[in-house]
Amino acid sequence: MQYSHKFSAVIHKEGDWYVSWCPELDIASQGKDVEEAIANLKEAVELYLGDEDTVIAEGNSVFTTTFEVSYDKNSSPVST
């Protein structure tokens, strides 16, 4: 039986490699460019999901946003 599911990919550069990470499943891969990193992540997720014992948690969605911080290199962090 064929299934389809949409997942998130977070990508960042580490040295010469692009690292791709699927936060819903906590699976990562890498590639020499963004396209290869995503393709390799897709392959890793497909292999993971192909295991008959794998279950996708319901409601396991990811929310991403941005935030801004201000800091001074010469001061100690503020604790609350």
PDB file as gemmi writes it, atoms N, CA and C in Angstrom:
CRYST1    1.000    1.000    1.000  90.00  90.00  90.00 P 1                      
ATOM      1  N   MET A   1       0.846  -1.175   0.000  1.00  0.00           N  
ATOM      2  CA  MET A   1       0.000   0.000   0.000  1.00  0.00           C  
ATOM      3  C   MET A   1       0.894   1.242   0.000  1.00  0.00           C  
ATOM      4  N   GLN A   2       0.544   2.213  -0.807  1.00  0.00           N  
ATOM      5  CA  GLN A   2       1.312   3.455  -0.945  1.00  0.00           C  
ATOM      6  C   GLN A   2       0.731   4.530  -0.026  1.00  0.00           C  
ATOM      7  N   TYR A   3       1.577   5.188   0.762  1.00  0.00           N  
ATOM      8  CA  TYR A   3       1.179   6.273   1.642  1.00  0.00           C  
ATOM      9  C   TYR A   3       1.931   7.541   1.252  1.00  0.00           C  
ATOM     10  N   SER A   4       1.400   8.683   1.662  1.00  0.00           N  
ATOM     11  CA  SER A   4       2.060   9.957   1.424  1.00  0.00           C  
ATOM     12  C   SER A   4       1.907  10.813   2.671  1.00  0.00           C  
ATOM     13  N   HIS A   5       2.955  11.503   3.034  1.00  0.00           N  
ATOM     14  CA  HIS A   5       2.930  12.361   4.219  1.00  0.00           C  
ATOM     15  C   HIS A   5       3.900  13.513   3.986  1.00  0.00           C  
ATOM     16  N   LYS A   6       3.558  14.696   4.431  1.00  0.00           N  
ATOM     17  CA  LYS A   6       4.421  15.871   4.280  1.00  0.00           C  
ATOM     18  C   LYS A   6       5.187  16.108   5.573  1.00  0.00           C  
ATOM     19  N   PHE A   7       6.517  16.304   5.443  1.00  0.00           N  
ATOM     20  CA  PHE A   7       7.384  16.559   6.585  1.00  0.00           C  
ATOM     21  C   PHE A   7       8.140  17.862   6.373  1.00  0.00           C  
ATOM     22  N   SER A   8       8.748  18.360   7.441  1.00  0.00           N  
ATOM     23  CA  SER A   8       9.572  19.568   7.389  1.00  0.00           C  
ATOM     24  C   SER A   8      11.033  19.186   7.193  1.00  0.00           C  
ATOM     25  N   ALA A   9      11.786  20.092   6.592  1.00  0.00           N  
ATOM     26  CA  ALA A   9      13.234  19.922   6.466  1.00  0.00           C  
ATOM     27  C   ALA A   9      13.904  21.208   6.921  1.00  0.00           C  
ATOM     28  N   VAL A  10      14.832  21.086   7.838  1.00  0.00           N  
ATOM     29  CA  VAL A  10      15.639  22.208   8.306  1.00  0.00           C  
ATOM     30  C   VAL A  10      17.034  21.978   7.747  1.00  0.00           C  
ATOM     31  N   ILE A  11      17.588  22.987   7.087  1.00  0.00           N  
ATOM     32  CA  ILE A  11      18.877  22.820   6.423  1.00  0.00           C  
ATOM     33  C   ILE A  11      19.837  23.911   6.886  1.00  0.00           C  
ATOM     34  N   HIS A  12      21.044  23.503   7.203  1.00  0.00           N  
ATOM     35  CA  HIS A  12      22.096  24.465   7.537  1.00  0.00           C  
ATOM     36  C   HIS A  12      23.421  23.961   6.979  1.00  0.00           C  
ATOM     37  N   LYS A  13      24.359  24.864   6.830  1.00  0.00           N  
ATOM     38  CA  LYS A  13      25.654  24.518   6.252  1.00  0.00           C  
ATOM     39  C   LYS A  13      26.658  24.261   7.365  1.00  0.00           C  
ATOM     40  N   GLU A  14      27.395  23.161   7.237  1.00  0.00           N  
ATOM     41  CA  GLU A  14      28.484  22.811   8.144  1.00  0.00           C  
ATOM     42  C   GLU A  14      29.718  22.558   7.297  1.00  0.00           C  
ATOM     43  N   GLY A  15      30.626  23.500   7.279  1.00  0.00           N  
ATOM     44  CA  GLY A  15      31.818  23.360   6.440  1.00  0.00           C  
ATOM     45  C   GLY A  15      31.426  23.327   4.977  1.00  0.00           C  
ATOM     46  N   ASP A  16      31.826  22.277   4.280  1.00  0.00           N  
ATOM     47  CA  ASP A  16      31.513  22.124   2.860  1.00  0.00           C  
ATOM     48  C   ASP A  16      30.189  21.404   2.619  1.00  0.00           C  
ATOM     49  N   TRP A  17      29.504  20.953   3.673  1.00  0.00           N  
ATOM     50  CA  TRP A  17      28.292  20.146   3.546  1.00  0.00           C  
ATOM     51  C   TRP A  17      27.054  20.909   3.971  1.00  0.00           C  
ATOM     52  N   TYR A  18      25.918  20.537   3.383  1.00  0.00           N  
ATOM     53  CA  TYR A  18      24.607  21.018   3.818  1.00  0.00           C  
ATOM     54  C   TYR A  18      23.959  19.882   4.594  1.00  0.00           C  
ATOM     55  N   VAL A  19      23.581  20.162   5.825  1.00  0.00           N  
ATOM     56  CA  VAL A  19      22.959  19.159   6.686  1.00  0.00           C  
ATOM     57  C   VAL A  19      21.453  19.393   6.669  1.00  0.00           C  
ATOM     58  N   SER A  20      20.705  18.341   6.411  1.00  0.00           N  
ATOM     59  CA  SER A  20      19.244  18.428   6.394  1.00  0.00           C  
ATOM     60  C   SER A  20      18.701  17.580   7.538  1.00  0.00           C  
ATOM     61  N   TRP A  21      17.668  18.101   8.194  1.00  0.00           N  
ATOM     62  CA  TRP A  21      17.107  17.441   9.369  1.00  0.00           C  
ATOM     63  C   TRP A  21      15.589  17.484   9.298  1.00  0.00           C  
ATOM     64  N   CYS A  22      14.958  16.362   9.549  1.00  0.00           N  
ATOM     65  CA  CYS A  22      13.493  16.262   9.630  1.00  0.00           C  
ATOM     66  C   CYS A  22      13.123  16.253  11.108  1.00  0.00           C  
ATOM     67  N   PRO A  23      12.621  17.379  11.665  1.00  0.00           N  
ATOM     68  CA  PRO A  23      12.355  17.439  13.098  1.00  0.00           C  
ATOM     69  C   PRO A  23      11.225  16.527  13.565  1.00  0.00           C  
ATOM     70  N   GLU A  24      10.262  16.241  12.702  1.00  0.00           N  
ATOM     71  CA  GLU A  24       9.155  15.377  13.121  1.00  0.00           C  
ATOM     72  C   GLU A  24       9.626  13.957  13.430  1.00  0.00           C  
ATOM     73  N   LEU A  25      10.641  13.497  12.711  1.00  0.00           N  
ATOM     74  CA  LEU A  25      11.127  12.126  12.883  1.00  0.00           C  
ATOM     75  C   LEU A  25      12.524  12.059  13.483  1.00  0.00           C  
ATOM     76  N   ASP A  26      13.166  13.204  13.651  1.00  0.00           N  
ATOM     77  CA  ASP A  26      14.530  13.302  14.149  1.00  0.00           C  
ATOM     78  C   ASP A  26      15.492  12.464  13.303  1.00  0.00           C  
ATOM     79  N   ILE A  27      15.409  12.676  11.992  1.00  0.00           N  
ATOM     80  CA  ILE A  27      16.278  12.006  11.031  1.00  0.00           C  
ATOM     81  C   ILE A  27      17.069  13.086  10.310  1.00  0.00           C  
ATOM     82  N   ALA A  28      18.358  12.836  10.104  1.00  0.00           N  
ATOM     83  CA  ALA A  28      19.210  13.809   9.430  1.00  0.00           C  
ATOM     84  C   ALA A  28      19.988  13.149   8.302  1.00  0.00           C  
ATOM     85  N   SER A  29      20.406  13.978   7.360  1.00  0.00           N  
ATOM     86  CA  SER A  29      21.258  13.542   6.262  1.00  0.00           C  
ATOM     87  C   SER A  29      22.084  14.736   5.821  1.00  0.00           C  
ATOM     88  N   GLN A  30      22.824  14.582   4.734  1.00  0.00           N  
ATOM     89  CA  GLN A  30      23.652  15.683   4.256  1.00  0.00           C  
ATOM     90  C   GLN A  30      23.865  15.569   2.763  1.00  0.00           C  
ATOM     91  N   GLY A  31      24.376  16.639   2.169  1.00  0.00           N  
ATOM     92  CA  GLY A  31      24.691  16.653   0.747  1.00  0.00           C  
ATOM     93  C   GLY A  31      25.642  17.789   0.439  1.00  0.00           C  
ATOM     94  N   LYS A  32      26.217  17.750  -0.748  1.00  0.00           N  
ATOM     95  CA  LYS A  32      27.167  18.791  -1.155  1.00  0.00           C  
ATOM     96  C   LYS A  32      26.472  20.088  -1.546  1.00  0.00           C  
ATOM     97  N   ASP A  33      25.155  20.042  -1.802  1.00  0.00           N  
ATOM     98  CA  ASP A  33      24.350  21.237  -2.045  1.00  0.00           C  
ATOM     99  C   ASP A  33      22.973  21.001  -1.435  1.00  0.00           C  
ATOM    100  N   VAL A  34      22.143  22.036  -1.428  1.00  0.00           N  
ATOM    101  CA  VAL A  34      20.827  21.947  -0.784  1.00  0.00           C  
ATOM    102  C   VAL A  34      19.973  20.853  -1.423  1.00  0.00           C  
ATOM    103  N   GLU A  35      19.983  20.790  -2.751  1.00  0.00           N  
ATOM    104  CA  GLU A  35      19.160  19.805  -3.447  1.00  0.00           C  
ATOM    105  C   GLU A  35      19.561  18.377  -3.086  1.00  0.00           C  
ATOM    106  N   GLU A  36      20.871  18.124  -3.011  1.00  0.00           N  
ATOM    107  CA  GLU A  36      21.350  16.790  -2.653  1.00  0.00           C  
ATOM    108  C   GLU A  36      21.020  16.470  -1.200  1.00  0.00           C  
ATOM    109  N   ALA A  37      21.131  17.469  -0.315  1.00  0.00           N  
ATOM    110  CA  ALA A  37      20.803  17.259   1.091  1.00  0.00           C  
ATOM    111  C   ALA A  37      19.335  16.883   1.265  1.00  0.00           C  
ATOM    112  N   ILE A  38      18.457  17.541   0.519  1.00  0.00           N  
ATOM    113  CA  ILE A  38      17.025  17.223   0.597  1.00  0.00           C  
ATOM    114  C   ILE A  38      16.755  15.841   0.001  1.00  0.00           C  
ATOM    115  N   ALA A  39      17.355  15.542  -1.136  1.00  0.00           N  
ATOM    116  CA  ALA A  39      17.163  14.227  -1.770  1.00  0.00           C  
ATOM    117  C   ALA A  39      17.635  13.110  -0.840  1.00  0.00           C  
ATOM    118  N   ASN A  40      18.774  13.309  -0.196  1.00  0.00           N  
ATOM    119  CA  ASN A  40      19.292  12.295   0.724  1.00  0.00           C  
ATOM    120  C   ASN A  40      18.408  12.160   1.956  1.00  0.00           C  
ATOM    121  N   LEU A  41      17.847  13.277   2.435  1.00  0.00           N  
ATOM    122  CA  LEU A  41      16.927  13.223   3.569  1.00  0.00           C  
ATOM    123  C   LEU A  41      15.655  12.476   3.182  1.00  0.00           C  
ATOM    124  N   LYS A  42      15.129  12.758   1.997  1.00  0.00           N  
ATOM    125  CA  LYS A  42      13.938  12.037   1.527  1.00  0.00           C  
ATOM    126  C   LYS A  42      14.200  10.537   1.493  1.00  0.00           C  
ATOM    127  N   GLU A  43      15.352  10.155   0.980  1.00  0.00           N  
ATOM    128  CA  GLU A  43      15.688   8.732   0.907  1.00  0.00           C  
ATOM    129  C   GLU A  43      15.776   8.121   2.309  1.00  0.00           C  
ATOM    130  N   ALA A  44      16.409   8.825   3.242  1.00  0.00           N  
ATOM    131  CA  ALA A  44      16.527   8.321   4.613  1.00  0.00           C  
ATOM    132  C   ALA A  44      15.155   8.171   5.264  1.00  0.00           C  
ATOM    133  N   VAL A  45      14.266   9.141   5.043  1.00  0.00           N  
ATOM    134  CA  VAL A  45      12.918   9.073   5.614  1.00  0.00           C  
ATOM    135  C   VAL A  45      12.122   7.936   4.975  1.00  0.00           C  
ATOM    136  N   GLU A  46      12.227   7.770   3.656  1.00  0.00           N  
ATOM    137  CA  GLU A  46      11.524   6.672   2.985  1.00  0.00           C  
ATOM    138  C   GLU A  46      11.983   5.322   3.515  1.00  0.00           C  
ATOM    139  N   LEU A  47      13.283   5.160   3.710  1.00  0.00           N  
ATOM    140  CA  LEU A  47      13.787   3.896   4.264  1.00  0.00           C  
ATOM    141  C   LEU A  47      13.279   3.681   5.685  1.00  0.00           C  
ATOM    142  N   TYR A  48      13.282   4.744   6.481  1.00  0.00           N  
ATOM    143  CA  TYR A  48      12.777   4.656   7.854  1.00  0.00           C  
ATOM    144  C   TYR A  48      11.303   4.278   7.875  1.00  0.00           C  
ATOM    145  N   LEU A  49      10.503   4.950   7.046  1.00  0.00           N  
ATOM    146  CA  LEU A  49       9.060   4.699   7.040  1.00  0.00           C  
ATOM    147  C   LEU A  49       8.711   3.357   6.404  1.00  0.00           C  
ATOM    148  N   GLY A  50       9.619   2.802   5.602  1.00  0.00           N  
ATOM    149  CA  GLY A  50       9.372   1.506   4.973  1.00  0.00           C  
ATOM    150  C   GLY A  50       9.371   0.351   5.955  1.00  0.00           C  
ATOM    151  N   ASP A  51       9.908   0.562   7.143  1.00  0.00           N  
ATOM    152  CA  ASP A  51       9.901  -0.464   8.172  1.00  0.00           C  
ATOM    153  C   ASP A  51       8.464  -0.662   8.644  1.00  0.00           C  
ATOM    154  N   GLU A  52       7.990  -1.874   8.627  1.00  0.00           N  
ATOM    155  CA  GLU A  52       6.585  -2.142   8.961  1.00  0.00           C  
ATOM    156  C   GLU A  52       6.229  -1.801  10.401  1.00  0.00           C  
ATOM    157  N   ASP A  53       7.215  -1.679  11.287  1.00  0.00           N  
ATOM    158  CA  ASP A  53       6.946  -1.351  12.689  1.00  0.00           C  
ATOM    159  C   ASP A  53       6.914   0.153  12.956  1.00  0.00           C  
ATOM    160  N   THR A  54       7.255   0.977  11.956  1.00  0.00           N  
ATOM    161  CA  THR A  54       7.309   2.420  12.139  1.00  0.00           C  
ATOM    162  C   THR A  54       5.903   3.017  12.189  1.00  0.00           C  
ATOM    163  N   VAL A  55       5.688   3.881  13.176  1.00  0.00           N  
ATOM    164  CA  VAL A  55       4.413   4.572  13.330  1.00  0.00           C  
ATOM    165  C   VAL A  55       4.694   6.067  13.364  1.00  0.00           C  
ATOM    166  N   ILE A  56       3.932   6.837  12.588  1.00  0.00           N  
ATOM    167  CA  ILE A  56       4.055   8.290  12.602  1.00  0.00           C  
ATOM    168  C   ILE A  56       3.117   8.831  13.672  1.00  0.00           C  
ATOM    169  N   ALA A  57       3.660   9.580  14.616  1.00  0.00           N  
ATOM    170  CA  ALA A  57       2.853  10.139  15.694  1.00  0.00           C  
ATOM    171  C   ALA A  57       1.863  11.151  15.133  1.00  0.00           C  
ATOM    172  N   GLU A  58       0.628  11.073  15.565  1.00  0.00           N  
ATOM    173  CA  GLU A  58      -0.408  12.017  15.149  1.00  0.00           C  
ATOM    174  C   GLU A  58      -0.165  13.363  15.805  1.00  0.00           C  
ATOM    175  N   GLY A  59      -0.441  14.428  15.071  1.00  0.00           N  
ATOM    176  CA  GLY A  59      -0.329  15.773  15.624  1.00  0.00           C  
ATOM    177  C   GLY A  59       1.102  16.200  15.878  1.00  0.00           C  
ATOM    178  N   ASN A  60       2.041  15.504  15.274  1.00  0.00           N  
ATOM    179  CA  ASN A  60       3.457  15.818  15.474  1.00  0.00           C  
ATOM    180  C   ASN A  60       3.898  16.846  14.443  1.00  0.00           C  
ATOM    181  N   SER A  61       3.334  18.049  14.533  1.00  0.00           N  
ATOM    182  CA  SER A  61       3.669  19.096  13.575  1.00  0.00           C  
ATOM    183  C   SER A  61       4.718  20.024  14.158  1.00  0.00           C  
ATOM    184  N   VAL A  62       5.415  20.709  13.284  1.00  0.00           N  
ATOM    185  CA  VAL A  62       6.488  21.606  13.683  1.00  0.00           C  
ATOM    186  C   VAL A  62       6.061  23.037  13.385  1.00  0.00           C  
ATOM    187  N   PHE A  63       6.332  23.912  14.303  1.00  0.00           N  
ATOM    188  CA  PHE A  63       6.062  25.334  14.134  1.00  0.00           C  
ATOM    189  C   PHE A  63       7.402  26.045  14.134  1.00  0.00           C  
ATOM    190  N   THR A  64       7.689  26.777  13.080  1.00  0.00           N  
ATOM    191  CA  THR A  64       8.946  27.523  13.031  1.00  0.00           C  
ATOM    192  C   THR A  64       8.652  29.014  13.013  1.00  0.00           C  
ATOM    193  N   THR A  65       9.557  29.756  13.619  1.00  0.00           N  
ATOM    194  CA  THR A  65       9.436  31.201  13.662  1.00  0.00           C  
ATOM    195  C   THR A  65      10.849  31.774  13.783  1.00  0.00           C  
ATOM    196  N   THR A  66      10.945  33.056  13.879  1.00  0.00           N  
ATOM    197  CA  THR A  66      12.230  33.702  14.121  1.00  0.00           C  
ATOM    198  C   THR A  66      12.114  34.549  15.371  1.00  0.00           C  
ATOM    199  N   PHE A  67      13.246  34.863  15.965  1.00  0.00           N  
ATOM    200  CA  PHE A  67      13.263  35.763  17.107  1.00  0.00           C  
ATOM    201  C   PHE A  67      14.562  36.543  17.081  1.00  0.00           C  
ATOM    202  N   GLU A  68      14.575  37.653  17.764  1.00  0.00           N  
ATOM    203  CA  GLU A  68      15.739  38.527  17.790  1.00  0.00           C  
ATOM    204  C   GLU A  68      16.229  38.683  19.210  1.00  0.00           C  
ATOM    205  N   VAL A  69      17.520  38.696  19.382  1.00  0.00           N  
ATOM    206  CA  VAL A  69      18.113  38.940  20.692  1.00  0.00           C  
ATOM    207  C   VAL A  69      19.111  40.082  20.578  1.00  0.00           C  
ATOM    208  N   SER A  70      19.271  40.795  21.664  1.00  0.00           N  
ATOM    209  CA  SER A  70      20.295  41.832  21.761  1.00  0.00           C  
ATOM    210  C   SER A  70      21.285  41.395  22.823  1.00  0.00           C  
ATOM    211  N   TYR A  71      22.539  41.608  22.562  1.00  0.00           N  
ATOM    212  CA  TYR A  71      23.545  41.199  23.534  1.00  0.00           C  
ATOM    213  C   TYR A  71      24.777  42.074  23.414  1.00  0.00           C  
ATOM    214  N   ASP A  72      25.548  42.065  24.470  1.00  0.00           N  
ATOM    215  CA  ASP A  72      26.788  42.811  24.538  1.00  0.00           C  
ATOM    216  C   ASP A  72      27.895  41.805  24.823  1.00  0.00           C  
ATOM    217  N   LYS A  73      28.883  41.749  23.994  1.00  0.00           N  
ATOM    218  CA  LYS A  73      29.977  40.782  24.151  1.00  0.00           C  
ATOM    219  C   LYS A  73      30.753  40.978  25.450  1.00  0.00           C  
ATOM    220  N   ASN A  74      30.663  42.163  26.040  1.00  0.00           N  
ATOM    221  CA  ASN A  74      31.459  42.458  27.230  1.00  0.00           C  
ATOM    222  C   ASN A  74      30.690  42.305  28.541  1.00  0.00           C  
ATOM    223  N   SER A  75      29.462  41.810  28.480  1.00  0.00           N  
ATOM    224  CA  SER A  75      28.689  41.680  29.711  1.00  0.00           C  
ATOM    225  C   SER A  75      28.304  40.225  29.931  1.00  0.00           C  
ATOM    226  N   SER A  76      27.884  39.933  31.157  1.00  0.00           N  
ATOM    227  CA  SER A  76      27.429  38.594  31.504  1.00  0.00           C  
ATOM    228  C   SER A  76      25.990  38.422  31.050  1.00  0.00           C  
ATOM    229  N   PRO A  77      25.568  37.187  30.759  1.00  0.00           N  
ATOM    230  CA  PRO A  77      24.166  36.956  30.391  1.00  0.00           C  
ATOM    231  C   PRO A  77      23.226  37.339  31.534  1.00  0.00           C  
ATOM    232  N   VAL A  78      22.063  37.780  31.181  1.00  0.00           N  
ATOM    233  CA  VAL A  78      21.051  38.143  32.171  1.00  0.00           C  
ATOM    234  C   VAL A  78      20.263  36.881  32.498  1.00  0.00           C  
ATOM    235  N   SER A  79      20.144  36.549  33.773  1.00  0.00           N  
ATOM    236  CA  SER A  79      19.340  35.392  34.161  1.00  0.00           C  
ATOM    237  C   SER A  79      18.103  35.870  34.880  1.00  0.00           C  
ATOM    238  N   THR A  80      17.031  35.118  34.709  1.00  0.00           N  
ATOM    239  CA  THR A  80      15.761  35.494  35.349  1.00  0.00           C  
ATOM    240  C   THR A  80      15.346  34.454  36.352  1.00  0.00           C  
TER     241      THR A  80                                                      
END                                                                             
